[in-house]
Amino acid sequence: MGQTQRKMGSGQIRFMAPERGVNQLAVNAILNALWDLWAKVERKPLWQLVADMSPKELVRCIDFRYITDVLTPEQALEMLKQQQTTKHERMQLAKDSKAVPAYNTSVGWLGHSDDTVRKLLREATDQGFKHFKLKVGLGQDVDRKRLGLVREAVGDEGVLMTDVNQLWDVDIAIEYMSELLRSNPHLKPWFIEEPTAPDDVLGHAKIRKALKQHGCGVATGEHMNTRVLFKQLLQAEAVDVIQPDACRLAGVNELLSVMLLAAKFDVPILPHAGGAGMVELCSHLSTIDFVVVSGKKSVLEYTDHLHEAFEAPAKITSDGYHETPTTPGYSCDVKEAEFEKYEFPDGSFWKTDQGLKMANDPWRGCYGEQTS
Ligand SMILES: [Mg+2]
């Protein structure tokens, strides 16, 4: 698998955009499909396929090119061997669906009224959620009010997170967050997510340093295309949390290398799970990280939408954990009926008002203002 990863990114086509952009998305799609097939052939959920590997077998799945200055295959092997001794205990926790605690973002989407946020918050705390993420950047007054509302509802033991989807310049991020956090010292978010451009490693480091005095960390990673950027973020001590995306790196292979890098720097991984099918994929990744790589429980986003489109939908337990996947494969099979509905241009969706509006948009949604 490591060789396959290397060869998929090394042909002449790399001159289009090496390990990034549309090339990397295509590599991701093919590698993930291979992992899915491999797990199905072995009749195991993907996380278990990886968890059942010996450290040597797992290391062979990774292309270490460009990261050996920080992590060599030999060092990775040692790290994995150390985790082996207690792996069976974590394996049992995974089988009991006690491996991956869930966090909720549904309360924080832009566009919700205060009353809706209060209502969603009550529902979420009743379900056992303790972590809450809110979009910010709406203006100091609005943000202070909404964050205050959530902090008040969840108390000191609740964990608040904030996300601004790359909206700010580096110094604006520092000024905005400092002012917000100074105005109400009880807000204390765990982190601000994607405060600036995803590629700006040193910018993230500067923001992290400035916000430390307010007890707020920095998180990013959902738009990063390669292990190299993660390596640099960790080297530069630019982040408190990293959030790799299951569909943006070179398949499970590269995710494994990022997990190992994060474990080496003792930075938790919260895979990015905000999108259709993302919770399904990420519940495998977080389980692998806990059972095999870091040995530490982290949290994973649970967004309650579009699971019904999948053959093996993600679920949460009554005590706020992700249900560990049991169906063979990578939980990425979409139901046949969804293809009949959405396949362009003959699917039934494209005859609806919304479908026609989208199909007739000459910009296909590409051009416009940032709305979230
Ligand atoms: Mg985000």
Boltz pocket constraint, residues with backbone or C-beta under 6 A from the ligand:
constraints:
  - pocket:
      binder: B
      contacts: [[A, 163], [A, 165], [A, 193], [A, 194], [A, 222], [A, 274]]
      max_distance: 6.0
